[in-house]
């Protein structure tokens, strides 16, 4: 019931929402000069590759390329 209510209100599942929040936080860390590995660890991803997959899926660019673009 909780999962259905959450998805109905926000349009995504709780896990998808969590990933969106983590990717948003990682984006901010990368923009401040943190490495992808540091950003992954600080935002709660299991490892850098987990963050890279979620980041690329949501934004269409890898964390390293994003960091280079904003630097």
BELJOZI-V776690 format. One record per pair of residues at least 4 apart in sequence whose C-alpha atoms are under 8 Angstrom apart, sorted by the first residue. I is the first residue (numbers start at 1). J is the second residue. If there is no record, write none. Layout:
[[I;J] [I;J]]
This chain:
[[1;5] [2;6] [3;7] [3;13] [3;14] [4;8] [4;13] [5;9] [6;10] [6;11] [6;12] [6;13] [6;14] [7;11] [7;12] [7;13] [7;14] [8;12] [12;16] [12;17] [13;17] [14;18] [15;19] [16;20] [17;21] [18;22] [19;23] [19;54] [20;24] [20;58] [21;25] [22;26] [22;43] [22;44] [22;45] [23;27] [23;43] [23;51] [23;54] [23;55] [24;28] [25;29] [25;43] [26;30] [26;39] [26;40] [26;43] [27;31] [27;63] [27;66] [28;32] [29;33] [29;34] [29;39] [30;34] [30;35] [30;36] [30;39] [30;63] [30;66] [30;67] [31;67] [31;70] [31;71] [33;67] [33;71] [34;38] [34;39] [35;39] [35;64] [36;40] [36;48] [36;63] [36;64] [37;41] [37;47] [37;48] [38;42] [39;43] [40;44] [40;45] [40;46] [40;47] [40;48] [40;51] [41;45] [41;46] [41;47] [41;48] [45;50] [45;51] [46;50] [46;51] [47;51] [48;52] [49;53] [50;54] [51;55] [52;56] [52;62] [52;63] [53;57] [54;58] [55;59] [55;60] [55;61] [55;62] [55;63] [56;60] [56;61] [56;62] [56;63] [57;61] [61;65] [61;66] [62;66] [63;67] [64;68] [65;69] [66;70] [67;71]]
